[in-house]
Amino acid sequence: MLKSKRAVAAAMAALGLMAAADLPTDIQTTPDLQAAGAVDAAIDATAGLEPELAVAAEAVEYEAPIFVESSETDVTLGTLVDNIVDYGGVELDEEMRCLASAVYNEARGEPLEGQLAVAQVVLNRAEDSRWPDTICGVVYQRYQFSFTFDGKPDFPNSERPTWQRAKAVAIVAATENWDDVTEKAVYYHADYVSPKWRTAFRQTANIGRHIFYR
């Protein structure tokens, strides 16, 4: 569920990328179509008049277009991610790269909600005193995420689609433009394993191939 119906614009604005948003923001307005039609009709009505009469008629008939607030548009998670991806070439700082790396390496084969869930677990840990207080500190804490164990690069060499989507999901998560689908989870595991520690915590969600706990 969206926290904001202007999630695309808000996510872009948070990174200084408002131009990427196709949707109007809350402070933008769109012209009222009836008012615009009235202006067109007034102009048409002067078409056959002498110049002096036409000017006088325009002065009487013309009214400035009335601007009204645009109606809000709901956005799906897929649309939100696609809008960010479509912007292209988004440069992430180190913290955001760590978050995108966790999404990419832990969940790139998951549905978007599953990818978002992994990102939200990382962010939930960074806000919890039991873990490091930075995103990179959480991601690279010893023995926490298996993709960090092998010493290999954690980012793809090219802007492959899966990496672009991982970056977009990281932006959505970090700008808090989607409700926490994990319900504040700080642990998760794949559904094909049964770690002993799971019994010590409360399950909060089952998304894709991952089960989440807090």
N, C-alpha and C positions, 0 to 999 in steps of 0.2 A: 504494500500500500504506500502511496506517495505521502510524504510529509508535506510537500508543497506541490500545488498544481502547476507551478512554474519551475519544476525541477530542472529542466534543461537549462533555462536561463540562469538559475541560481548556481548550478554546478559550474557553468562557464564563467560566471561573474566571480566566483570564488578563486578562480585561477587567472583572472584578468582576460577571459576569452569570451566576453559577451557576444561578440560578433558571430560566434558559432551557433547561437540559439536561433532556431527558426520560429519559435513561439514568442508571442508578445509577452512582455513582463507586466506585472501588476500596475506599473505606473505609466504604461503606454496606453494609447487610446486609438480607436478606429473610427472613421467618419460614419455618421448615421446615413444609411443608404437613401432613406426617404428625403432627407435634407438635400443630399447630392442630386437626387432626381428633380427636386424643385428648382434647383439652380439651373440645371440643363433646360428645363421647360421654360424658365424665364428668358434664357438666352435665345431659345428657338422662337419665342414670341416676338422678339425684336427684329427678326431677320428681314422682314419686308418694309421696315419703316425708314423714313428719312434719317440721316445721321443724328440731327438734333433730337428728334423724337425718340430714336433708339436709345440715346444716352439717358434721356429723361425716364424712359420706361425701365431701363436697367436700374436706375437709381431708386425707383419705387419698388420694383419686384425683387431685386436681389437680396438675399439674406445669407449671411455666412453659414457654412455647414456646421451643424451641431455635432460636437464630438461626445461620444459616450464611452464608458469603459467597456473594453472588449470582454466577451464572455470567456470564462475560464475553460481550459481544455485539459481533460485528463490525459495523462501520458503513461503508457505501459513501460515496464522496465526495459523491454527490448527496444522501444522507440527512444527512450532516454539514452541508452548505451549507443545505439546507432547514430544519434545526433552528435554525440561526442566523438565517435569514431570518424564520422563524415567530415568533421572539422579538419582532421588530418594534422600530423606533425606536432602533436602536443608534447612539449618538453616537460618532463617531470623532475622535481628535485630528488635528492637522495632518499628522503623519507618515503615519498610517493613511489619511487622505483622499488623500494623494499616491499611496499604493500602490493604493488602490481606483480612483483616477482613471486610473492606467496600465492596470489591468485593464479598466476600462470602455471607454476610448478605443482601446486596442490590440487587445482580444480579446473584446469582448462578444458577437460573433457566433460565437465558437469554442465547442467543447464545454468542459465544466467543467475537464477536465484541461488543455486549452489555455489557459484563463484562469489556472489555477493556475501553469502554466509561466511565463507572462509575469511574474506576481508574484514567482516564485522567481528569475527572472533579475535583477529589480530588487534583491531582497534579497541575492543573490550579489554583485552589484556593490558594494553598500553595505559588504560585508564584505571587499572586495578593495581593496588600497592604491592601485590604479590609478584608482579612482573616488572621488567624494565619500563621506564616511562617514555620511551621512544619507540616508534614503529620498527626501526631497524634493530633496536635492542631486543625487541620481542621476537622478531623473525629469526635473528641469528643467535638467540640464546641457545646455549649448548644442549643438544639432544632434544630439541623441541620439534623441529620440522625436518623430516627425513631428507628433503632435497638439499639441505645445507651440509649434510654429512660427508659428501664425496669430494668436496673441494673444487668442483667444476663450476664454470661460469653459470650464473643463475638467470641470465638474460639471453634471449635469442640474438643471433647476429644480424637479423634482418627484421623489418617491420611486417612480420607475417600477421595474418588476420587474427590468430589466437592471441598474439601479444598485444595488438591494438585493442582488442576487446578486454583483455586483462587490465590494461591501463585505464580504459573507460570505466570498468567496474570499480577499480580502485578510486577513481574520482567520485563516482556516485557514493561510495561508502564513506570516504573521507569528508565529503561535504554534507553528509547526513541528509541526503535528499530522498532517502527511502527508509521506511521503518525497519528496525532491526528484526530480520526474519528469524534470527536464532533465539530471540528473547533473552538477550544479554549472556549468551553462552561464552565460556572461556575454554572449553575443551571440545574436541570432536575426534571421531575415528571412523574409518571405513566400515561399512556394514557387513563386510565379509570377515572381520576379525572381532574378537571379544576380549578386549583387555580387562584385566582384573580390576583396574582402578575405576572402571565405569560404575560399579555398584556403590561407590562412595559419593556419587553426585546425582543430581536430578536431571533426567533427560528433558530437554526443552523443544527439540525439533528433529525431524528426520527429513532431510532434503537431498534429493539425488542419491548418491551412494554414501553419504555421510550422516552420522548420528551426532547430535550436539547435546552438550551438558553444561550445567553451571553448579 
